[in-house]
Amino acid sequence: MEPQETGAPYKRLVSPHNPPLRILIVGAGLGGCAAAIALHHHGHEVVAVLDKVRNFTRLGDSLGLGENAYKLLARWGCNIKEIQEIGNQAPTMKIRRWHDGKVLAEQPLMDMAGYIGHRGDYHDIFLKWVRERNIPILMSSDVTSYTDTTPPTLILSTGKSLSADLIVAADGIKSLARPLVLSHHDDPISSGYACFRAYFSPSEEMKADPARNAFLSQDSVNFWIGPDTHVVQNTLRGGGEFNWILTHKDDGDIPESWFQPGDMDEVRKLVADIDPDIRYAIMSTDRCLDWKICYRKPLSTWVSPKSHRIVLLGDSCHAHLPTSAQGASQATESAGVLAVCLGLVGRDEVEVATRAYEKLRFPRVRVSQTHGEDLRDRWHNVLKNVDDDVDIDPEMVKIKVCVIYVLLSICLYIASSVLIPP
């Protein structure tokens, strides 16, 4: 096993239970992998991580992993240099005025997303960390139903049933465990916004064109903000990969999907008056995806009503807006809290641990979620009816790190470090 960030040798904690609690995880995304790593570190037995897909592919585009997440991962024995080395190497991010690119504020990249990289690349590393711990990852394992009993059981499409002391559903916003926990279906609610997104390797022609290559010489992160819209630009691998995301007002009927093709003609209309330094790179993009930003109301519970032994984690219970840049990081925190709570109770008190996990995490993720809403609203309104010669207070557009955010990160780290001593 690789050493921690501090250079100290990794040491897995001894389970307080004999035998250790047996846990099934549904969903092998970033949240599910983080849960497997955290639970393993705290001495629990992760029986398997299940995923319905046959093979993993390089899905998505930019994703940020914050300091709050990677410090936990380091403590759990992960070599976080693997994340740092493939992430964006820019030290700061610049927040710019929409039409001319004037820098309104600049702040450390770690204040928002931490290390930004391609979601697929990060996922590969998380999967590698799970496999290094000899935790089985079972592909083509499609869960069709759950039984909320003690022990809890899940049924696969093959008819096979699996039971454990605890089942963690980390399979996203459409998780089958979600209606079980809530006792009803909750439909997505439109946020009133949508994103056009593109991620590609710039051609040699693009790199050679001064009108399109302003941000291709090195890693960079920039935001252009304007009334009711903003663009995020992220350059990786020294200009080898390029990502842009255009958030705009939307009342259309685009399905809640990562794979809906976007209309580049509509994109070109929306960026017709943006700063030329980014305009032509966006306008010359061949294709993009259209993602309708939906959300759900905060859940009343994350834990199954009868046994309390089926729990939600990550996007299945606390999805974030893109402007939060904390979705994966908050899932990692949730994994750590769940693992610690399970280690503080007896084998027959799992329901106490799951309820404590829910109560500890709910206010924390609400702060993180509302940060994303606040930032979007500030960016989309600060320049309305403001003349170009009026100076904008940089604090009005900066990403804010609230005291609660910092204190809770410290508390979580202490809980992971002290409550169950290494």
C-alpha positions as CSV (number, residue, x, y, z in Angstrom):
1,M,0.0,0.0,0.0
2,E,1.3,3.5,-0.8
3,P,2.2,5.9,2.0
4,Q,0.0,8.7,3.1
5,E,0.6,12.3,2.2
6,T,2.6,12.8,5.4
7,G,5.0,10.0,4.5
8,A,3.9,7.8,7.4
9,P,3.3,4.2,6.6
10,Y,-0.3,3.3,6.1
11,K,-2.0,1.3,8.9
12,R,-5.5,0.0,8.5
13,L,-7.6,0.2,11.7
14,V,-8.6,-3.0,13.6
15,S,-12.4,-3.7,13.6
16,P,-14.1,-3.2,16.9
17,H,-16.4,-6.0,16.0
18,N,-15.8,-9.7,16.0
19,P,-16.5,-10.7,13.3
20,P,-16.3,-7.3,11.4
21,L,-19.5,-5.8,10.0
22,R,-20.3,-7.1,6.5
23,I,-21.3,-4.3,4.1
24,L,-22.5,-4.3,0.5
25,I,-22.1,-1.1,-1.6
26,V,-24.3,-0.4,-4.7
27,G,-22.7,1.8,-7.2
28,A,-19.0,1.9,-8.1
29,G,-18.8,5.6,-8.9
30,L,-16.6,8.0,-6.9
31,G,-19.0,7.9,-3.9
32,G,-19.2,4.2,-3.9
33,C,-15.5,3.8,-4.2
34,A,-14.9,6.3,-1.4
35,A,-17.3,4.4,0.8
36,A,-15.5,1.1,0.1
37,I,-12.1,2.7,0.9
38,A,-13.3,4.4,4.1
39,L,-15.2,1.4,5.4
40,H,-12.2,-0.9,4.7
41,H,-9.8,1.5,6.5
42,H,-12.0,1.4,9.6
43,G,-11.9,-2.4,9.8
44,H,-15.2,-3.2,8.3
45,E,-15.6,-6.0,5.7
46,V,-16.7,-4.7,2.3
47,V,-18.2,-7.8,0.8
48,A,-18.5,-6.3,-2.7
49,V,-19.1,-3.1,-4.7
50,L,-21.8,-3.7,-7.2
51,D,-22.4,-1.8,-10.5
52,K,-24.9,-2.4,-13.2
53,V,-22.6,-1.5,-16.2
54,R,-20.6,-4.1,-18.0
55,N,-17.5,-1.9,-18.4
56,F,-16.4,1.5,-17.2
57,T,-15.7,4.2,-19.8
58,R,-14.2,7.7,-19.6
59,L,-17.5,9.4,-18.9
60,G,-18.2,13.1,-18.0
61,D,-15.7,16.0,-18.1
62,S,-14.3,18.2,-15.4
63,L,-14.6,17.3,-11.8
64,G,-13.1,18.9,-8.7
65,L,-11.7,17.1,-5.6
66,G,-11.3,19.4,-2.7
67,E,-8.8,19.5,0.1
68,N,-11.5,18.2,2.5
69,A,-11.7,15.0,0.5
70,Y,-8.1,14.3,-0.4
71,K,-6.9,14.7,3.2
72,L,-9.3,12.0,4.2
73,L,-8.3,9.8,1.3
74,A,-4.6,10.2,2.4
75,R,-5.5,9.1,5.9
76,W,-7.2,6.1,4.5
77,G,-3.9,5.0,2.7
78,C,-4.5,6.4,-0.7
79,N,-1.6,7.9,-2.6
80,I,-3.2,11.3,-3.4
81,K,-0.3,12.3,-5.5
82,E,-1.9,10.2,-8.2
83,I,-4.9,12.7,-8.1
84,Q,-2.7,15.8,-7.8
85,E,-0.5,14.9,-10.8
86,I,-3.4,14.5,-13.3
87,G,-5.3,17.5,-12.0
88,N,-5.2,21.1,-13.1
89,Q,-1.9,22.6,-12.1
90,A,-3.1,26.2,-12.1
91,P,-2.6,27.9,-8.7
92,T,-5.4,30.3,-9.1
93,M,-8.7,30.8,-10.9
94,K,-9.8,34.1,-12.5
95,I,-13.4,35.4,-12.5
96,R,-13.9,37.6,-15.5
97,R,-16.5,40.0,-16.9
98,W,-18.6,38.5,-19.6
99,H,-18.2,40.7,-22.6
100,D,-14.5,41.8,-22.3
101,G,-12.8,39.3,-20.0
102,K,-11.8,41.9,-17.4
103,V,-10.6,40.1,-14.3
104,L,-13.0,40.9,-11.4
105,A,-11.4,38.6,-8.9
106,E,-8.7,36.0,-8.5
107,Q,-8.3,33.5,-5.8
108,P,-6.6,30.2,-5.1
109,L,-8.1,27.3,-6.9
110,M,-8.2,25.3,-3.7
111,D,-10.9,27.7,-2.4
112,M,-13.4,26.1,-4.7
113,A,-12.8,22.8,-6.3
114,G,-9.3,21.8,-5.3
115,Y,-7.8,19.6,-7.9
116,I,-9.8,19.7,-11.2
117,G,-9.4,16.8,-13.5
118,H,-11.3,14.6,-15.9
119,R,-14.0,12.6,-14.0
120,G,-13.1,9.4,-15.9
121,D,-9.4,9.7,-15.0
122,Y,-10.2,10.3,-11.3
123,H,-12.6,7.4,-11.4
124,D,-9.9,5.1,-12.7
125,I,-7.7,6.0,-9.8
126,F,-10.5,5.4,-7.2
127,L,-11.2,2.0,-8.8
128,K,-7.5,1.2,-8.6
129,W,-7.5,2.1,-4.9
130,V,-10.5,-0.2,-4.2
131,R,-8.8,-3.1,-6.1
132,E,-5.6,-2.6,-4.2
133,R,-7.6,-3.5,-1.0
134,N,-8.8,-6.7,-2.6
135,I,-12.4,-5.5,-2.5
136,P,-14.4,-7.2,-5.2
137,I,-16.1,-5.0,-7.8
138,L,-18.9,-6.9,-9.4
139,M,-19.9,-5.6,-12.9
140,S,-23.2,-6.3,-14.6
141,S,-24.9,-6.4,-11.2
142,D,-28.2,-4.7,-11.7
143,V,-30.2,-4.4,-8.5
144,T,-33.9,-4.8,-9.0
145,S,-35.3,-4.7,-5.5
146,Y,-34.4,-4.4,-1.8
147,T,-35.9,-6.1,1.3
148,D,-35.8,-3.8,4.3
149,T,-35.2,-6.5,6.9
150,T,-32.5,-7.4,9.4
151,P,-30.3,-8.3,7.7
152,P,-31.2,-6.2,4.6
153,T,-31.2,-8.0,1.2
154,L,-31.0,-7.0,-2.4
155,I,-32.1,-8.9,-5.5
156,L,-30.2,-8.8,-8.7
157,S,-31.7,-9.0,-12.2
158,T,-30.2,-12.6,-12.4
159,G,-32.5,-13.5,-9.5
160,K,-29.5,-13.8,-7.1
161,S,-30.0,-12.4,-3.6
162,L,-27.3,-10.9,-1.4
163,S,-27.5,-10.0,2.3
164,A,-25.2,-8.1,4.7
165,D,-25.2,-6.2,7.9
166,L,-25.6,-3.0,6.0
167,I,-26.3,-1.9,2.4
168,V,-24.9,1.4,1.2
169,A,-26.7,2.8,-1.9
170,A,-24.3,5.1,-3.7
171,D,-25.7,4.7,-7.2
172,G,-26.8,8.3,-7.9
173,I,-29.9,10.4,-8.0
174,K,-31.9,7.6,-9.7
175,S,-31.0,5.0,-7.1
176,L,-33.6,2.3,-6.6
177,A,-33.0,2.6,-2.9
178,R,-34.2,6.2,-2.8
179,P,-37.9,5.5,-3.1
180,L,-37.5,2.7,-0.6
181,V,-36.0,5.1,2.0
182,L,-38.5,7.8,1.3
183,S,-41.5,5.5,0.9
184,H,-42.5,7.4,-2.3
185,H,-41.0,8.6,-5.6
186,D,-39.7,12.2,-5.8
187,D,-39.6,13.7,-9.2
188,P,-36.8,16.0,-10.4
189,I,-37.6,19.7,-10.3
190,S,-36.2,22.0,-12.9
191,S,-33.7,24.6,-11.5
192,G,-34.5,26.9,-14.4
193,Y,-31.0,26.4,-15.8
194,A,-29.2,24.1,-18.2
195,C,-25.6,23.6,-19.2
196,F,-24.0,23.1,-22.6
197,R,-20.8,21.2,-22.0
198,A,-17.8,20.1,-24.1
199,Y,-14.5,18.4,-23.4
200,F,-12.0,17.7,-26.2
201,S,-8.4,17.6,-27.3
202,P,-7.7,20.8,-29.3
203,S,-6.5,20.2,-32.9
204,E,-3.2,21.5,-34.1
205,E,-5.2,23.9,-36.3
206,M,-6.9,25.3,-33.1
207,K,-3.6,25.6,-31.3
208,A,-2.1,27.5,-34.2
209,D,-5.0,29.9,-34.5
210,P,-4.4,33.0,-32.2
211,A,-8.1,33.7,-32.1
212,R,-8.8,30.3,-30.5
213,N,-5.7,29.4,-28.4
214,A,-5.6,32.1,-25.7
215,F,-5.9,29.4,-23.0
216,L,-4.0,26.5,-24.5
217,S,-0.4,27.2,-23.5
218,Q,-0.8,26.1,-19.9
219,D,-3.3,24.8,-17.3
220,S,-5.8,27.4,-16.4
221,V,-9.3,27.9,-14.9
222,N,-11.4,30.9,-15.8
223,F,-15.0,32.0,-15.3
224,W,-16.9,34.5,-17.4
225,I,-19.9,35.9,-15.6
226,G,-22.9,37.9,-16.9
227,P,-26.6,38.5,-16.4
228,D,-28.2,35.0,-16.0
229,T,-25.3,33.2,-17.5
230,H,-21.7,32.1,-16.9
231,V,-19.0,30.1,-18.6
232,V,-16.4,27.9,-17.0
233,Q,-13.2,27.1,-18.9
234,N,-10.7,24.5,-17.8
235,T,-7.4,23.6,-19.6
236,L,-5.6,20.4,-18.6
237,R,-2.3,18.7,-19.4
238,G,-0.7,22.0,-20.5
239,G,-3.3,22.6,-23.2
240,G,-3.7,19.0,-24.2
241,E,-7.3,18.9,-23.1
242,F,-9.9,21.7,-23.1
243,N,-13.3,21.9,-21.3
244,W,-15.9,24.6,-21.3
245,I,-19.3,24.7,-19.6
246,L,-22.0,27.2,-20.4
247,T,-24.7,27.7,-17.9
248,H,-27.8,29.5,-19.1
249,K,-31.5,30.2,-18.3
250,D,-33.6,27.3,-19.7
251,D,-37.3,26.4,-19.7
252,G,-36.9,23.6,-22.3
253,D,-37.7,19.9,-21.9
254,I,-34.2,18.5,-22.1
255,P,-34.2,15.1,-20.2
256,E,-32.1,14.7,-17.1
257,S,-29.2,13.0,-18.8
258,W,-25.5,13.3,-19.3
259,F,-25.7,12.2,-22.9
260,Q,-28.3,14.5,-24.5
261,P,-26.6,16.0,-27.6
262,G,-26.5,19.8,-27.6
263,D,-27.3,22.3,-30.3
264,M,-24.1,24.2,-31.2
265,D,-26.1,26.8,-33.1
266,E,-27.8,27.7,-29.9
267,V,-24.5,27.8,-28.1
268,R,-23.1,30.2,-30.7
269,K,-26.1,32.5,-30.2
270,L,-25.6,32.5,-26.4
271,V,-21.8,33.4,-26.6
272,A,-22.1,35.9,-29.5
273,D,-21.1,38.7,-27.1
274,I,-18.7,37.0,-24.8
275,D,-15.0,37.9,-24.4
276,P,-13.4,37.1,-27.8
277,D,-10.5,35.3,-26.0
278,I,-12.9,32.4,-25.2
279,R,-15.7,33.1,-27.8
280,Y,-14.0,31.6,-30.8
281,A,-12.8,28.5,-29.0
282,I,-16.4,27.8,-28.0
283,M,-17.9,28.7,-31.3
284,S,-15.6,26.4,-33.3
285,T,-16.3,23.4,-31.1
286,D,-17.8,20.5,-33.2
287,R,-20.3,19.2,-30.6
288,C,-21.4,19.4,-27.1
289,L,-23.8,17.9,-24.6
290,D,-27.0,19.5,-23.2
291,W,-27.6,18.9,-19.5
292,K,-30.7,20.2,-17.9
293,I,-29.9,21.1,-14.3
294,C,-32.5,19.5,-12.0
295,Y,-32.6,19.1,-8.3
296,R,-34.6,17.4,-5.6
297,K,-35.9,18.9,-2.4
298,P,-33.8,17.9,0.7
299,L,-34.7,14.4,1.8
300,S,-36.5,13.8,5.0
301,T,-34.3,10.8,5.7
302,W,-31.4,8.9,4.2
303,V,-32.1,5.6,6.1
304,S,-34.6,2.9,5.4
305,P,-37.6,3.1,7.6
306,K,-37.8,-0.5,9.0
307,S,-34.4,-2.0,9.6
308,H,-32.4,1.3,9.3
309,R,-29.8,-0.8,7.5
310,I,-30.1,0.5,4.0
311,V,-28.5,3.9,3.7
312,L,-28.1,6.5,0.9
313,L,-24.7,8.1,0.2
314,G,-23.5,10.7,-2.3
315,D,-25.7,11.9,-5.1
316,S,-28.4,9.4,-4.1
317,C,-29.2,11.7,-1.1
318,H,-27.3,15.0,-1.5
319,A,-26.7,15.9,-5.1
320,H,-25.0,19.3,-5.7
321,L,-25.2,22.0,-8.4
322,P,-22.1,22.4,-10.6
323,T,-21.3,25.7,-8.9
324,S,-20.9,23.9,-5.6
325,A,-17.9,21.9,-7.0
326,Q,-18.2,19.7,-4.0
327,G,-20.3,16.7,-5.1
328,A,-17.5,14.1,-5.0
329,S,-15.8,15.7,-2.0
330,Q,-19.0,15.6,0.1
331,A,-19.6,12.0,-0.9
332,T,-16.1,11.3,0.4
333,E,-16.9,13.1,3.7
334,S,-20.1,11.1,4.0
335,A,-18.2,7.9,3.6
336,G,-15.8,8.9,6.4
337,V,-18.6,9.8,8.8
338,L,-20.5,6.5,8.1
339,A,-17.4,4.4,8.7
340,V,-16.6,6.2,12.0
341,C,-20.2,5.9,13.2
342,L,-20.3,2.2,12.5
343,G,-17.1,1.7,14.5
344,L,-18.6,3.4,17.6
345,V,-21.5,1.0,18.1
346,G,-22.0,-2.7,18.8
347,R,-22.8,-5.2,16.1
348,D,-26.5,-5.1,17.1
349,E,-26.7,-1.3,17.0
350,V,-26.1,-0.6,13.3
351,E,-29.3,1.4,13.3
352,V,-27.9,3.8,15.9
353,A,-24.8,4.4,13.6
354,T,-26.9,5.0,10.5
355,R,-29.1,7.5,12.2
356,A,-26.1,9.3,13.7
357,Y,-24.5,9.4,10.2
358,E,-27.7,11.0,8.8
359,K,-27.9,13.6,11.6
360,L,-24.3,14.5,11.4
361,R,-24.1,14.9,7.7
362,F,-27.4,16.6,6.8
363,P,-26.6,20.1,8.0
364,R,-23.1,19.9,6.5
365,V,-24.2,19.0,3.0
366,R,-27.0,21.6,3.1
367,V,-24.4,24.3,3.7
368,S,-22.4,22.9,0.8
369,Q,-25.4,22.7,-1.5
370,T,-26.6,26.3,-0.7
371,H,-23.1,27.6,-1.4
372,G,-23.6,26.5,-5.0
373,E,-27.0,28.3,-5.2
374,D,-25.6,31.4,-3.6
375,L,-22.6,31.6,-6.0
376,R,-24.7,31.1,-9.1
377,D,-27.1,33.8,-8.0
378,R,-24.3,36.2,-7.2
379,W,-22.5,35.6,-10.5
380,H,-25.8,36.0,-12.5
381,N,-26.9,39.2,-10.8
382,V,-23.8,41.3,-9.8
383,L,-23.4,42.9,-13.3
384,K,-27.0,43.6,-14.0
385,N,-27.5,47.3,-14.8
386,V,-23.9,48.1,-14.0
387,D,-21.8,50.3,-16.2
388,D,-18.4,49.2,-17.4
389,D,-16.6,52.0,-15.5
390,V,-18.1,50.9,-12.2
391,D,-15.7,48.8,-10.1
392,I,-17.1,45.6,-8.7
393,D,-16.0,44.6,-5.2
394,P,-14.1,41.3,-5.7
395,E,-15.7,39.9,-2.6
396,M,-19.0,40.0,-4.4
397,V,-17.9,37.4,-7.0
398,K,-15.4,35.3,-5.0
399,I,-16.2,31.7,-3.9
400,K,-16.9,31.9,-0.2
401,V,-15.5,29.4,2.3
402,C,-17.7,29.8,5.3
403,V,-16.6,29.2,8.9
404,I,-19.0,26.2,9.2
405,Y,-17.4,24.6,6.2
406,V,-13.9,24.9,7.8
407,L,-14.9,23.8,11.3
408,L,-16.9,20.8,10.1
409,S,-13.9,19.7,8.0
410,I,-11.7,19.9,11.1
411,C,-14.3,18.0,13.2
412,L,-14.5,15.2,10.6
413,Y,-10.7,14.9,10.4
414,I,-10.5,14.7,14.2
415,A,-13.3,12.1,14.3
416,S,-11.4,10.0,11.8
417,S,-8.1,10.5,13.7
418,V,-9.0,10.4,17.3
419,L,-12.3,8.7,18.1
420,I,-10.9,5.4,16.8
421,P,-7.1,5.8,17.5
422,P,-4.7,4.3,14.9
